Amino acid sequence: MATKLELEEYLYRRAIDIIESTDTDDDKDKLLFQEVWLPLADLYKDKIVPPGSDG
């Protein structure tokens, strides 16, 4: 299993690939949100959501 750092590196590389793609800006926004920002937030949700909350 990949470490948190390896997963984070993959997500950032994926973001670069999306940004450099020939897709429309709207498509890029959707892809970045679905394939990068949501997984990245999930990866670090323990730092975003205070301990003991239902988030």
C-alpha positions in Angstrom: 0.0 0.0 0.0 1.2 3.5 -0.9 2.1 5.9 1.9 0.3 9.2 2.4 3.1 11.1 0.8 3.1 8.8 -2.3 -0.6 9.2 -2.7 -0.3 13.0 -2.4 2.5 13.0 -5.0 0.3 11.0 -7.4 -2.6 13.4 -6.9 -0.4 16.4 -7.6 1.0 14.8 -10.7 -2.6 14.0 -11.8 -3.5 17.7 -11.3 -0.6 18.7 -13.5 -1.7 16.3 -16.2 -5.2 17.7 -16.1 -4.1 21.3 -16.2 -1.8 20.6 -19.1 -4.4 18.7 -21.0 -6.3 20.1 -24.0 -9.7 19.7 -22.3 -11.9 22.8 -21.9 -11.5 24.8 -18.7 -14.9 23.6 -17.5 -13.8 19.9 -18.0 -10.6 20.6 -16.3 -12.4 22.1 -13.3 -14.6 19.0 -13.0 -11.7 16.6 -13.4 -9.6 18.5 -10.8 -12.5 18.5 -8.3 -13.3 14.8 -8.8 -9.9 13.3 -9.3 -7.6 15.5 -7.2 -9.3 17.8 -4.7 -11.8 15.3 -3.2 -9.3 12.5 -2.9 -6.8 14.9 -1.4 -9.3 16.2 1.1 -10.2 12.6 2.0 -6.5 11.8 2.5 -6.1 14.7 5.0 -9.6 14.8 6.5 -8.1 13.9 9.9 -6.4 17.3 9.8 -9.5 19.2 8.5 -12.2 17.7 10.7 -11.7 18.2 14.5 -11.4 14.9 16.4 -14.7 13.7 17.8 -16.9 15.4 15.3 -19.2 13.5 12.9 -17.4 14.8 9.7 
